Amino acid sequence: MTDNPSGATVTLPTDREIMITRTFDAPRALVYEMWTKPEHVTRWWDPSGTPLAQCDIDLRPGGSFRFLHRGTGSNQHAFGGRYVDIEPPSRLVFTTPTPSGGVSTGTLDFETVGKTTRLTMTIACATKADRDALLAMRVDAGTVRSLENLASRLAAVQDGRDA
């Protein structure tokens, strides 16, 4: 579907899936940690680059996560779900609600490629309509921006500029 300057690729492998792939110049364990520790997630998750107002992670199968974007009143947007499968440092699987009230399953696969880590994120929806609703909300573009934020955060942590 799209390639962009950040190196992320967005594809639609089926009529119910969105796949985003990006390679990071960091070890797999560190990339995985950035997805699973609130002190990291809060600093890169929001596509705007603004730190989250709240980040709660209960990292266990059946555990929940909730990320609250900054804003005031009705402008605050929460994103959350439940963890299904956790295999450090190679895989995270979670469910999140869709705009129609259904559920999508997000799968993050972390693969070591030389000295880099390839992240493959697959968002699987129950229906094509749910997938298309996520695309209409530009979840693909927002995720690509968040992954660019993650790349910057990884570089800062590795360089000792931001532990």
C-alpha positions in Angstrom: 0.0 0.0 0.0 2.5 2.7 1.1 6.1 3.2 1.8 7.2 6.4 3.5 10.4 8.2 4.4 10.5 6.7 7.9 11.0 3.2 6.4 7.7 1.9 7.5 5.6 -0.1 5.0 1.9 -0.4 5.2 0.1 -3.2 3.4 -3.3 -4.8 3.4 -2.6 -8.5 3.2 -6.3 -9.5 3.4 -9.6 -7.7 3.4 -9.6 -7.8 7.2 -5.9 -6.9 8.0 -3.6 -4.0 8.1 0.2 -4.8 8.3 2.8 -2.3 9.2 6.5 -3.2 9.1 9.4 -1.1 10.2 13.1 -1.8 11.1 14.7 -0.2 14.1 18.5 0.3 14.6 18.3 -1.3 18.1 18.4 -4.7 19.7 15.2 -6.7 19.9 15.1 -6.8 23.7 15.2 -3.0 23.8 12.5 -2.5 21.2 10.3 -5.0 23.1 11.0 -3.2 26.4 9.9 0.1 24.8 6.5 -1.5 24.0 6.0 -3.0 27.5 7.2 -0.4 30.1 5.0 2.6 30.9 7.9 4.9 31.4 8.9 4.4 27.8 5.5 4.0 26.1 4.3 7.3 27.6 7.1 9.2 25.8 6.6 7.9 22.2 3.1 6.5 21.7 1.1 9.6 20.8 1.6 10.4 17.0 2.0 14.1 17.9 5.0 13.3 20.0 3.2 14.7 23.1 3.8 12.5 26.2 0.7 10.5 27.3 -1.3 11.9 30.2 -1.6 8.3 31.6 -0.1 5.0 30.7 -1.2 1.8 32.6 0.2 -1.6 31.6 -0.6 -4.9 33.3 1.7 -7.1 31.2 0.3 -10.6 31.6 -2.1 -12.7 29.5 -5.5 -11.3 30.4 -3.9 -8.1 31.7 -5.1 -4.8 30.4 -3.4 -1.6 29.1 -4.8 1.9 28.8 -3.1 4.9 27.3 -4.7 8.3 27.7 -3.7 11.0 25.3 -3.3 14.6 26.6 -6.2 17.0 26.0 -9.0 18.5 28.0 -12.5 17.3 28.6 -13.8 15.5 25.6 -10.6 16.0 23.7 -8.8 13.3 25.8 -8.7 10.1 23.8 -8.1 6.7 25.5 -6.7 3.6 23.8 -6.8 0.3 25.6 -7.2 -3.4 25.4 -6.2 -6.7 26.8 -3.1 -8.8 26.4 -3.7 -12.3 24.9 -0.1 -13.7 24.4 3.2 -12.4 25.7 6.5 -14.0 24.5 9.4 -11.7 25.5 11.2 -10.4 23.5 9.7 -11.8 20.3 5.9 -11.3 20.4 2.9 -9.4 21.9 -0.7 -10.2 21.0 -3.5 -8.0 22.3 -7.1 -7.2 21.5 -8.6 -3.7 21.2 -12.2 -2.4 20.5 -13.1 -1.3 17.0 -15.3 1.6 16.1 -18.3 -0.7 15.4 -18.0 -2.2 18.9 -16.2 -5.3 17.7 -12.7 -6.4 18.6 -9.5 -6.4 16.6 -6.4 -8.4 17.4 -3.0 -6.8 17.2 0.1 -8.9 16.8 3.6 -7.5 17.2 6.4 -9.7 16.0 9.9 -8.6 16.9 12.6 -10.2 14.7 16.4 -9.8 15.0 17.9 -9.0 11.6 21.6 -8.5 11.9 22.1 -5.7 14.4 18.6 -4.3 13.8 15.0 -5.3 14.8 12.2 -5.7 12.3 8.8 -5.1 13.8 5.8 -6.5 12.0 2.5 -5.3 13.3 -0.6 -7.0 12.1 -4.1 -5.6 13.0 -6.7 -8.3 12.3 -10.3 -7.2 12.3 -13.4 -9.4 12.4 -14.8 -7.7 9.3 -13.7 -5.8 6.3 -15.9 -2.9 7.5 -14.0 -2.7 10.7 -10.7 -2.7 8.9 -11.9 0.0 6.6 -13.2 2.1 9.5 -9.7 1.9 11.1 -8.2 3.0 7.8 -10.7 5.9 7.5 -9.6 7.0 11.0 -6.0 6.9 9.6 -4.8 4.4 12.1 -2.1 3.5 9.5 -0.7 7.0 9.3 -0.9 7.6 13.1 0.9 4.3 13.7 3.6 5.2 11.3 4.2 8.5 13.1 4.2 6.8 16.4 6.8 4.3 15.2 9.0 7.3 14.0 8.7 8.6 17.6 9.8 5.2 18.9 12.8 5.2 16.6 13.8 8.6 18.0 13.3 7.4 21.6 15.4 4.3 20.9 18.2 6.4 19.5 18.1 8.7 22.5 18.2 5.8 25.0 21.0 4.1 23.2 23.1 7.3 23.0 22.6 7.9 26.7 20.8 11.2 26.0 17.5 10.0 27.6 17.6 7.0 29.9 
